[in-house]
Amino acid sequence: MMLCRHCSMAALCCFLQCGLLLVAGCNSNPFAQPQPLGFNTLGSSSQGATAAAGTAAVPTSTELADLERRVRALDDNNRMLTAQLAQVQQQGDLYKERAALLQKQLGDMTAQVQSSKQDASRVASAPLPNQPRGIQASSTTQSGATLTANSSMARQAGSIQIPGATTEVDGDTIRIRIPADQIFASGTDQLNGSASNILDPVANTISKMYPKQRVGIEGHADDGPLYGGNFSSPLQLSTAQAMQVVDYLTKRNQLAPNQLFTIGHGTNHPRASNQSAIGRAENRRIEIVIYPTTF
């Protein structure tokens, strides 16, 4: 069958196009799955996994902030426990001091009672006509001062002139009363700068007029609140103040330590009402009590 010229040319062009396609091949595959970016090769995929694993081992900012918060909490707890331990140790030392003070006061009172019993025994064993003379002799100091007769007590009290202090006769004793505010810083047992103006004349009076008499240092306080200082009760404060006076008289003025003893009364013996500032100031005081017994 003979083809026409135009058909032969069309067939030849189609044949040539098919041949070119077979030689060059087809660069596109409509059925191939597109690969995601970053996963072109097996090696690149492994490197990405390794990098991800390394990044996961580093703490995040949130974890670091949580760790810092825990460290601060531990530091706060440590400081709190340290402060509590210091407070407990301080309280323990205070209790030890109070126990030692009470033992000393008990020993002083026991010695005073024994001395009083001995004096009473000597008076009781003396003959009846000579008994008044025995009483008078037992209460006479080396300086010749008699403490038994009220008239003599009044004369002795009247001869004691100490600026800032008052002196009175109380039964068979002489009391020298000193306002605590004149010799102590408020609420503490620390002697102030003017304390020597009062305590030195007191020591001079005792050493010259009553060198062998027993002398009690009594501390008194009001019931007002204690601000600052190291004392939690008026009893502790009054006892500590009495001990400071004894320490001053024995160390600075060389009075015999066994001549003096201390008593802390706290608020037990007020001289005035604690409802007013004047009354509270009068109740805060140190009393130097001179007894007829000797040591």
C-alpha positions in Angstrom: 0.0 0.0 0.0 1.5 3.3 -0.9 1.4 6.1 1.7 1.1 9.7 0.7 4.0 12.0 1.1 2.5 13.9 4.1 1.6 10.7 6.0 5.1 9.3 5.5 6.6 12.5 6.9 4.3 12.4 10.0 5.2 8.8 10.6 8.9 9.5 10.4 8.7 12.4 12.9 6.8 10.2 15.4 9.4 7.5 15.0 12.3 9.9 15.7 10.6 11.3 18.7 10.1 7.9 20.3 13.7 7.1 19.6 14.9 10.2 21.3 12.8 9.4 24.3 14.2 5.9 24.6 17.8 7.2 24.3 17.5 10.1 26.8 15.3 8.3 29.2 12.7 9.9 31.4 14.0 12.1 34.3 10.7 12.4 36.0 8.9 9.6 37.8 5.3 10.4 38.5 5.1 7.5 41.0 8.3 8.4 43.1 7.7 9.6 46.7 9.2 13.1 47.5 11.8 12.9 50.3 11.5 15.5 53.1 14.2 18.1 53.4 17.2 17.2 55.5 16.9 13.4 54.9 18.5 13.1 51.5 21.1 10.6 52.7 21.4 8.1 55.5 24.4 9.9 56.9 22.6 13.2 57.3 19.8 11.5 59.1 22.1 9.8 61.6 23.9 13.1 62.3 20.6 14.8 63.0 19.6 12.1 65.5 23.0 12.4 67.3 22.7 16.2 67.5 19.2 15.8 68.9 20.4 13.3 71.6 23.3 15.7 72.6 20.9 18.6 72.9 18.5 16.7 75.2 21.3 16.2 77.8 21.7 19.9 78.5 19.4 21.3 81.3 16.9 23.8 80.3 16.5 27.3 81.8 13.4 26.1 83.7 15.3 23.2 85.3 18.2 25.5 86.2 15.8 28.0 87.9 14.2 25.1 89.8 17.6 23.9 91.1 18.6 27.4 92.2 15.3 27.7 94.0 16.0 24.5 95.9 19.5 25.6 96.8 18.2 28.9 98.2 15.6 27.0 100.2 18.3 24.7 101.7 20.4 27.8 102.6 17.4 29.4 104.3 16.7 26.2 106.3 20.4 26.0 107.3 20.4 29.6 108.6 17.2 29.1 110.5 18.5 25.9 112.2 21.8 27.6 113.1 19.9 30.5 114.7 17.6 28.1 116.7 20.7 26.2 117.9 22.3 29.4 119.1 19.1 30.4 121.0 19.0 27.0 122.7 22.6 27.3 123.7 22.0 30.8 125.1 19.0 29.6 127.1 21.1 26.7 128.4 23.8 29.0 129.6 21.2 31.3 131.3 19.7 28.3 133.1 23.2 27.3 134.3 23.8 30.8 135.6 20.5 30.8 137.4 21.2 27.4 139.0 24.6 28.6 140.2 23.0 31.8 141.6 20.3 29.9 143.4 23.0 27.6 144.9 25.0 30.6 146.1 21.9 32.3 147.6 21.0 29.0 149.3 24.5 28.7 150.8 24.4 32.3 152.0 21.0 32.0 153.6 22.1 28.7 155.2 25.2 30.4 156.7 23.0 33.3 157.9 20.6 31.0 159.6 23.4 29.0 161.3 24.9 32.3 162.5 21.5 33.4 163.8 21.1 30.1 165.6 24.5 30.4 167.2 23.7 33.9 168.5 20.4 32.7 169.8 22.1 29.8 171.5 24.6 32.1 173.2 21.8 34.4 174.4 19.7 31.5 175.7 22.7 30.0 177.7 23.6 33.3 179.3 22.4 34.0 182.9 19.1 35.9 183.0 20.4 39.1 184.6 23.2 39.3 182.1 21.0 38.5 179.1 20.5 42.2 177.9 24.2 42.7 178.0 24.7 39.5 176.0 22.2 40.7 173.3 24.0 44.0 173.1 27.4 42.4 172.9 26.3 40.0 170.1 25.2 42.9 168.0 28.1 45.3 168.4 30.5 45.7 165.6 34.3 46.2 166.0 33.8 49.9 165.5 31.6 50.1 168.5 28.3 50.6 166.6 25.3 48.9 168.3 22.5 47.8 166.1 19.9 46.6 168.6 18.4 49.7 170.3 16.0 51.7 168.1 17.6 54.9 169.2 21.0 53.6 168.2 19.7 52.4 164.8 18.2 55.8 164.2 21.5 57.6 165.0 23.4 55.2 162.7 21.0 55.7 159.9 21.0 59.5 160.4 24.8 59.6 160.1 24.8 57.9 156.7 24.7 60.6 154.0 25.0 59.2 150.4 23.9 61.5 147.5 21.3 59.8 145.4 20.3 57.2 148.1 18.0 57.2 151.1 18.7 55.4 154.4 16.2 54.1 156.9 15.9 51.8 159.9 13.9 48.6 159.3 13.6 46.7 162.5 17.1 45.5 163.5 18.6 46.4 160.0 19.6 49.5 158.1 18.5 49.8 154.5 20.3 52.0 152.0 17.9 52.4 149.0 19.2 53.3 145.5 17.0 53.9 142.5 18.0 51.4 139.8 17.6 54.0 137.1 20.5 56.0 138.7 23.1 53.3 138.4 21.9 51.0 135.6 21.0 51.4 131.9 17.3 50.9 131.5 16.3 47.2 131.4 19.8 45.9 131.7 22.4 45.0 134.3 25.0 47.3 132.9 26.2 50.0 135.3 26.2 53.5 133.9 28.9 56.2 134.2 27.4 57.8 137.4 27.1 54.5 139.4 30.4 55.1 141.1 29.1 58.4 142.6 26.7 56.3 144.7 28.3 52.9 145.1 31.7 54.2 146.2 30.2 56.1 149.2 28.2 53.0 150.1 31.3 50.8 150.1 33.1 53.4 152.2 30.3 53.5 154.7 30.3 49.7 155.0 34.1 49.4 155.3 34.3 52.1 158.0 31.2 51.6 160.1 30.2 47.9 159.5 33.3 46.0 158.5 32.1 42.7 160.1 28.4 42.9 159.5 26.6 40.8 157.0 25.3 42.9 154.1 22.6 41.8 151.7 22.3 43.3 148.2 18.6 43.1 147.2 17.4 43.7 143.6 13.8 44.9 142.9 12.0 45.5 139.6 8.6 46.7 138.4 6.1 44.7 136.3 6.6 46.7 133.1 7.7 45.0 129.8 11.4 44.4 129.2 12.7 46.0 126.0 16.0 44.8 124.7 18.6 43.3 127.0 19.0 39.6 127.8 16.4 39.0 130.4 13.0 37.5 130.0 11.5 38.3 133.4 11.8 40.9 136.2 13.2 38.3 138.5 16.1 37.6 136.2 16.8 41.3 135.8 16.7 42.1 139.5 19.0 39.2 140.4 21.5 40.1 137.7 21.5 43.8 138.9 22.2 42.7 142.5 25.1 40.5 141.4 26.6 43.4 139.4 26.5 45.6 142.5 28.3 42.8 144.5 30.9 42.4 141.8 31.5 46.2 141.8 31.8 46.4 145.6 34.2 43.5 145.9 36.4 44.2 142.9 36.6 48.0 142.9 36.2 48.7 146.6 37.8 45.5 148.0 34.9 44.5 150.3 35.1 40.9 151.5 33.1 38.6 149.1 31.9 36.5 152.1 30.5 39.6 153.7 28.0 40.2 150.9 25.2 38.1 149.5 22.5 38.8 146.8 18.7 38.3 146.6 16.6 39.0 143.6 13.0 39.8 144.5 11.7 40.7 141.1 8.2 42.3 141.5 7.4 40.6 144.9 8.0 43.6 147.1 6.8 46.8 145.4 7.0 50.1 147.3 4.4 51.9 145.1 1.7 51.1 142.6 2.9 49.9 139.2 0.0 51.7 137.5 1.9 54.9 137.2 5.4 55.7 135.8 6.4 57.3 139.1 5.4 54.2 141.0 7.2 51.9 138.6 10.4 54.0 138.9 10.2 53.7 142.7 9.9 50.0 142.5 13.0 49.6 140.4 15.6 49.8 143.1 18.7 48.2 144.8 18.6 48.0 148.6 21.8 47.6 150.6 20.7 45.9 153.8 23.0 45.9 156.8 22.2 43.0 159.3 23.2 42.8 163.0 24.9 39.4 162.5 28.6 39.1 161.7 30.5 36.9 159.3 
